[in-house]
Amino acid sequence: MSSVVIIGGGPGGYEAALVANQLGADVTVVDRDGLGGSAVLTDCVPSKTLIATAEVMTDMSSAAELGINFHDAQGDTATGIRVDLAKVNARVKALANAQSADIEDRLTRRGIRIVKGVGRLGKGEGRGGGEVVATRPNGTEESIHADAVLVATGAHPRVLPTAQPDGERILTWEQVYDLTETPSHMIVVGSGVTGAEFASAYLALGVPVTLVSSRDRVLPGEDADAATVLEDVLERRGMTILGRSRMQSVTRDGDTVTVTLTDGRTVTGSHCILALGSIANSAGLGLEEAGVQLDDGGFIRVDKVSRTTAPGVYAAGDCTGGFMLASTAAMAGRIAMRHFLGDAVQPMDLKQIASNVFTSPEIATVGWSQAAVDSGEIQADVVKLDLRGNPRAKMQGIRDGFVKLVARPGTGVVIGGVVVGPRASELIHPITLAVAANLTVDQVANAFTVYPSLSGSVAEAARRLHQV
Ligand SMILES: Cc1cc2nc3c(=O)[nH]c(=O)nc-3n(C[C@H](O)[C@H](O)[C@H](O)COP(=O)(O)OP(=O)(O)OC[C@H]3O[C@@H](n4cnc5c(N)ncnc54)[C@H](O)[C@@H]3O)c2cc1C
């Protein structure tokens, strides 16, 4: 029986463990912080749970338009709703811990061994078989034989010497769930996906928000039309967005946090979230000694089947950079195990990855982008259809958002798409299916959609790309 040791119990690690176990390997997972990893304990699950409350707040703020008024117990009109952040955060943490426990239970029941501790590559690793050394919290060490190792150690938030989190008012995204009082003014530094999501969420929770963005617009990596819609909506709802504003430092004086920009301007608030990107957890693992190459940013180099440059050592997830998503981490981990254990492997196709920005409205994307079309990287037809014309959108009071489809000229094969709107993360799926199955715009257009439905706009966009 082949033995596999996995360092890191996040989605890259635990999903790989399940596949390796199914394929008959003897599997050990060495994990430092809890099964589910950052995805479950500090990043993905907690943030989306917080956002679930923010979504309800957003819906309730448009209740009046749909004919709903709030009244207090005496029947008098109530003018506002307020969030209890201590309660929200307690729910977030309880849910994350429960999910971590569920995953641990699932692995244990399948006979996968879990070692709580810090792992590193030991003797023989990188030569196609060797050992992993696990250091337990009490300092004792255990050497575990491994025919193959999967490194899935994730990443951690980047901070700067001039902007040090204190866990109380200057916060990384991992620390926000310790807040028990609602901030009076949240400053979010960084307008990538994480920064935009937190800025949007706290705004919806009723907190005044200033978003400090070093770029011309928020979400520089996303579809430009989508980012423009989001920026307009956030500003209309009262957010202050400082574009082309680079943070120099963040300091705290009592209850006041000051963000100083490189041009000398300052912004003051009660709290600040640093969303400055991620650093790979690749130090101290014995990688270089085993012949595992890292790129200039410290991320582990891997090929399409998750192999590193050292025989018998695979890597998956955030520690390898690229698309830093729970879904891609899990897929890369599964691919690694299938490859090592001789099962059929399909290398990951980056053009089939669906991703979502959980702002309000959401922005979901798959496949080729309009930017690639505009730059001439690929030839394609693009159509953009605003949601405001959709009957269901009108009924629900939805004005902001669109469906964009990208299709090959001539064949009409769908190769990409963007959806901006409420629950775009759900609406992107028909487009993802079309991209994965090489469906044409006519096939997408001719499949029935429910009337009235937002997905009707996906079919309508496809209809507009019909080639005559
Ligand atoms: C705020 C935020 C929100 C996000 N939301 C989403 C989302 O909605 N959807 C989505 O798909 N992705 C989301 N992501 C990204 C997602 O969280 C990551 O891509 C995912 O966690 C990567 O999984 P992983 O297995 O590579 O690493 P992780 O989840 O980070 O797990 C790594 C594990 O390895 C352990 N570890 C590290 N070093 C060692 C060591 N030496 N020995 C033993 N164990 C070790 C860690 O303790 C951890 O348990 C979000 C990220 C952030 C920051």
The ligand as an ORCA input file, in Angstrom:
! r2SCAN-3c Opt
* xyz 0 1
  C     -11.035     36.757      3.192
  C     -10.967     35.640      2.201
  C     -12.133     35.125      1.665
  C     -12.079     34.077      0.754
  N     -13.240     33.621      0.212
  C     -13.203     32.620     -0.708
  C     -14.393     32.153     -1.327
  O     -15.475     32.674     -1.056
  N     -14.315     31.143     -2.213
  C     -13.117     30.560     -2.534
  O     -13.092     29.629     -3.353
  N     -11.969     30.983     -1.964
  C     -11.986     32.002     -1.063
  N     -10.828     32.443     -0.501
  C      -9.582     31.761     -0.811
  C      -9.460     30.470     -0.014
  O      -9.654     30.718      1.358
  C      -8.084     29.855     -0.248
  O      -7.840     29.778     -1.613
  C      -8.022     28.462      0.387
  O      -8.027     28.588      1.780
  C      -6.755     27.734     -0.049
  O      -6.753     26.472      0.519
  P      -5.375     25.741      0.918
  O      -5.732     24.355      1.244
  O      -4.365     25.997     -0.115
  O      -4.857     26.522      2.208
  P      -5.498     26.862      3.612
  O      -6.972     26.865      3.596
  O      -4.800     28.099      4.033
  O      -5.033     25.664      4.543
  C      -3.677     25.445      4.818
  C      -3.537     24.662      6.096
  O      -2.169     24.307      6.258
  C      -1.802     24.459      7.615
  N      -0.345     24.617      7.679
  C       0.417     25.636      7.229
  N       1.730     25.355      7.432
  C       1.768     24.123      8.023
  C       2.809     23.282      8.457
  N       4.105     23.604      8.314
  N       2.486     22.103      9.028
  C       1.192     21.722      9.169
  N       0.162     22.479      8.750
  C       0.451     23.657      8.181
  C      -2.582     25.681      8.038
  O      -2.718     25.713      9.428
  C      -3.909     25.438      7.350
  O      -4.732     24.631      8.147
  C     -10.840     33.522      0.390
  C      -9.654     34.037      0.920
  C      -9.719     35.103      1.807
  C      -8.445     35.680      2.352
*
